[in-house]
């Protein structure tokens, strides 16, 4: 298991469409998110993206958590299989 204090996580989100009015649902906007996780000691980096679509806040949070777990697993495998110097 990787030490979370050794990770640098960055998020990039985009949103288009929808309206600033409170009565319009957030799910009417098209949103996407990119996550990049870097392991500072080794420099290994993994990234993934949630495809653009119509998501509620709750759905986007669930997709983000799911993608983060996938990326952490992928990063852990990359760090473990990395040749030692």
Secondary structure, 3 states (H helix, E strand, C coil): CCCHHHEEEEEEEEEEECCCCCCCCHHHEEEEEEEEEEECCCCCEEEEEEEEEECCHHHHHHHHHHHHHHHHHHHHHHHHHCCCC
